Amino acid sequence: MSRGQQRDYYEILGVAKAASIEEIKSAYRKAALKWHPDRNPEHKEDAELRFRESTEAYSILSDAQKRQIYDTYGHTGLAGAGAQPDFNGTIFQDFHDIFGDIFGFEDLFGAAGGRRGGRSRAKRGSDLRYDMTLSFDEAAMGVSTKIRVPRMEYCEACNGTGAKKGTGVVSCQACGGRGQLVYQQGFFTVNRTCPACQGAGQIVKERCADCRGQGRIERERTIELRIPPGVDTGTRLRVQGEGEPGPNGGPAGDLYVVLEVKEHKFFERRGADLYCTVPLSIAQATLGTELQVPGLNGEETLKIPEGTQGGAVFRLKGKGLPDPHGGGRGDLYFHVRVLTPTKLTREERKLMEQLHATMKVENKPAERDSNIFNKVKDIFG
């Protein structure tokens, strides 16, 4: 948990300050089951944070000495006494192993076979991420494509056992084939995964030459992908079951395709709406005109009425991007910029002088409630 956002430990677990150790343990069990990352694959980062908060709160409140310091001096007291929890990146696996028997994590988070001993449990495979870049047009129109994703798959030579064909496996002597080693820590009986067999309870006698005893080989898999129209940078597409296969026959994880969309030459995107700047001459703005402007499906006709002021915005309804979630289409907006000529020929200058002589304007500040003031405010506001 971030030290800049230290919440009250009792609040995190939802217990009173007078709560007994059994109430604290029960509250932590509920929080751990609710926020365990394996149970929240769609919101894994938020779940990890909340699981970490709950675990940190439990580690303090379940320790009588640390709890007394916290009750008296709060987080500052823990820091001064050197009693702050120190969790590294393996926090979730550590607590999974340590409290597996007490809280029943193995039974509740996908362990097939229902054994406490830890032998060859089927687990869900890892999720994979694939980053993909699209052109603006591809994102706007949608596209069907194929991607090649490297992933670990079971070795066909040994059927995923890691053992050389014809040799098989033997029971692990370190753990007696149980897959776990049992330790006593205070009033806890701690079961840890056996490091010799990695929890399998079995050891390969002779390694498979193809996979070097790993049971899996990296291969590239071709996957057909349909990208819906209107996606944007950061869009995440889930392809169910195309992650890595689960150990011991467990279900495969998912593949997440994360998109990055290149910027367009003319359009600025704001959600499903598109914005574009169009230059006008003084004559076009004054007299009005009809322009051919860029659109997503070719050129569009934009009518400019006479007397158009610089900064005016025109909308072509329904000419923007489609909503990938089925919410219709956005609009296409054109912002008008009136260009003032910087160099004039003699003839042009003469004509401008004649025009100037017939169009007198008093150059005094606009009153706050005038039309001119309001138009300028809209442009710059």
N, C-alpha and C positions, 0 to 999 in steps of 0.2 A: 504494500500500500504506500502511496506517495506520502512523504513526510509533510508536504505542504497542505494536505487535506486530511488531517487526522480526525477521524470521527470517534465518537464515544464507543468503547468496546461493548458496553451493555446495550447500547442502541443498535449496534450492528447485529448482535445475536437476538435482540428483542426480548431481553430478560431484565428483571429488576436487580438493583444493586445487592439486595439481600438473597439473591438466588443461590440455591445449593449447587454443589458440584454436579449432582445428577441432572438438575434443571439446565445447567450450562451445557453439559454433555448432550442432552436431548436437543437443545436449541441448535447446537453446532451440527448435530447429525442432520437435522432438517435443512439447515442452510447449505451444508455440504452436498446433500442429495439434490437440492434445488439448483445450485449454481455450479455443479461439477461440469467442466468444459465438455466432457463426453456426452452430456445430456443436453447441451446447448450448441450444437454445431453451427447453427445459423447466426449466433451472436457470441462467438467463442471468446473474443477479446474482452467484452463486457463481463461475460461469465467468469473468465479467469481472474479479473480484477475483484469481483465480488467474492469468489471462492477464496482468493488470497486474503481479503479483508476478514472474512469469517474465520479462516484458519489462524490468522494473526491474533484476532480477539480471543479465540479459544486457547491459544498457546499462553496467553497472559493470564486469563481468568481461571484456567484450570490449574495454575501453579500458585499455591497459597502465598508464597513469599512475594512473587511478582504482583499478585492481585492486591496484596496489602499496600505495596508501594504505589501502585496505580490508584487505589482508592484514596490514598492520602495526598499524593502529589501530582497525579495525572500523568500525561505523556512526558512532561518535563522531568518528573521524578524517575521514570524508567530510563530516560536517556542519561541522567546524572549517575544512576546506579549501575549503568552498563547492562541493564536488563532488557534492552530492546530486542524484539525478535529479529533474527537475521536469516532471511529466507533467500535462497538462490533460485536459479531457473528450474531446478528439479523439484520444487516444492510439492507439486501435485503428485508426482510419482512417489516421493518419499512418504507423504501422508497416506497415499493409496496403500503402500506396503505396510506401514506401521499400524494403521487403524483398520486394516482390511477385515480382520476377524471381529473387532469390536463393533464396527459400524455396518458391516456387511456390504462393502463396496463391490467386492467381486461378484456377488449375486445380483447387484442392482445395476451394474454398468456393463452388461453384455457378456458376462462370462458364461460360455456354454459348457454344459457338463456338470455344473453345480458343485464342484469339489472345493473344499477348503485347502487341500494340500497343494494346489497350484500346478497340477500336471497337465500340460498341453491344452490349455484353455483356448477356445476359439475367440478371436477378437476382431473387431472391425479394422479394416485396413486404413492406411493413412490417406488423408485428402491431398490432392495435388493442385498446384496453381500454374496457370499458363498465361503469360502476358502477350497480348495481341494488339497490334497497331492497325488502325483503319484510316482510309482517306475520308474526308468529309462526305463525299458523295456516297461511299459505301455505307457509312453510318446513317445517312439520310434515307437511302433507298432500301437498306437491308441487303444481306448477301448470304448465299449458301457457299460454304467453303469446306476444305479439309485441312486438318492440322495434324502434325506428327508430334506425339507426346511421349517423351522417354519416361519409363516407369519400371519398377521392379516386378517381375512376374515369376511364377513358380518354374523351377528347372524341370524340364520334361525328362531329362536323363535319369533323375533320381526321384521324380514325383514329389519334389519339394522336401524330401527328407534330409538332403545334404549328404547322404551316405552313398558310397560307391555301390553300383549295382551288384547285388549278390552278397553284400557284407552286412547290411542292417545296422541296428543300433543296440547299445547295451544300457542297463540301468546306471544312473549317475551314482557313484560311490560317495560323493561329498554330501548329498542330501538323502541318500537311500531311495532315490526314485520319487521322492515327494515333490521335488521342484522348489522347495522352500527350506530355509534354515530357521530354526526357532531359537529366539533369544528371550531372556527375562530382563525387563527394564522397569525397576520399581514394581508397581502393582500391575503393570501391563505385560502380557505375553506377546512378544513381537515376532511376526513372521516376515522374513525378508526373502526376496527372490534369490534363489541359489545362483551365485555368480559363475559357477562351473558349467551349468547346463542352461542358464538363462531362463529357469523356470520350467523347462520342458520335462525334467525328470529323467532324461535320456541323453546319452553321449554317442556321437557318431564314431564308429570303429575306424573306418577308412573314408576319407573325404571324397566326394564326387569331384572328378577332374573338371567337369564343365562349370560348376558353380563354386568350386573350392570349399565345399562344405556348407555354404550359406543357404542352400535350398532355393535361392532365387537368383535370377539373372536380369540385368537391365536390358530392356528391349524398347524399341519405338513402336508405338501403336498409332495407326491412322484413324482419326475420328471425324466423322461428318458433323458439321456444325451449322446451324441455321441462326443467323444473327438478325433479330427483328429490326425493322426500320425505326429510326429516331433515337438510337442509343447514343450515349455521351461518354466522355472520359470518366473513368471510375465505375462504369457499369460492370456488374459481376454476374456472369452467366453460370448457372450450376448444371453440370452434366452428371446426373445421378449414376453411381456405380462404375464410373470410369477412372476412379483413383486406383491406388494399389490394392491388390487382393489382401484379405485379412489373414493373419497367421492361423495355422491349424484349421483351415477351412472356413474361417470367418468371412463375413460379407465384405465386399470391396468398399473403399472409401469413395468420395466424390471428386470430380474435377471441377475446379473453379477457373473460368476464363475471365481475366480482368482486361478491360478494353481501354485503349487510349486512342482518341480521335484527333486527327490533325486539324489545324485551323484552316478556314476557307480563305481564299484570296480576297473576296469582297465582303462576305457576311460576318457579322459578329453575332454569336449565339447567346441567347438568354432563355434558358429552358427550351421550350418548343418554338419560341419566337426568334425571328431573324431581323437584324438591323443592317442597313446599308446607307452610305452617304453618296448623294448624287449631286454633281456640280451643275449649276445653271448660269447662263449669261444674264446680264442685266436685262437685255431685250426679251429673253425667254420668260424671266420672272415677271416682267412688266406686262407683256402681251399675252402670256399663257402659251402653252405648247403641249404636244403629245410626244412622250418619250418611249423608247424601247429599252427596258431595264432588265438586268439578269434575274432569273428565277431558278428554282430548283429543277424545273422540268422544261427549261428553255427560256426564251425571252418573254417578258410580260409587258403589257401596255400600261403606262402610267400617265394620267391626264393631269397637267399642271394648270390650274386656273389663272387668269390674268390677275396681276396685283399680288402675286405670291411673295411673301417676305422671307428673307434669309432665316434659316432655323426652323422653317415649317416642317412638319412630319406628316407623311401620307401613309395610309395603311391599305394593304391588299389582304383582305380577310381570308383565312384558310389556306394561305400560300406558304406557310412556314413548315416546320418539321412535324412529322407525325409523332404522337405520343406512344412510346413503346408499350405502355400499359393500357392502351385502348381508350385514351381520353380525347380522341379527335386530333385535329391539326392546329398548330400555332398560326400566327400571322406574320406577314412580311412587311416591315416598316422601312420607309425611305426618308432619310433626313436630307433636306435641301440646303445646299450651300451656294449662295449667290457669289459668283466670282467678279471681282472688280478688275478691269484691265489695267495692267501696269505700263504698257507701252501702246501708244496710239499713232496711227498714220496721220498725216495732215488732214486728210479728208474726214477721218473718224473724229479727230479733235474738233474740227469745224462743226460737224453734226452735233457733237456733245455740247458745244457752246451754244448752238441754236436751241437745243433741248433745254439746257440750263436756263436760258433767257425766258423760256415759256413756263417753267416750273419753279416758282419761287417757294422756298420753305424757310420758315423762321427757325433758326438753330438755337432754340432755347430749351432748357431742361423740361422734360415731360412731367406733368403733374402726376402724383401718385395714383390717382383714380382714373387716369386717362387710358385709352386703348393702347397707345404706343408704349406706355410704361408697363402695362400688363403683358404685352407681347415680349418685351425685353426680359421681364421677370421670368416668363415661362421658358425662354431660351436658356438663360443662365442659371435658373433656379434648380 
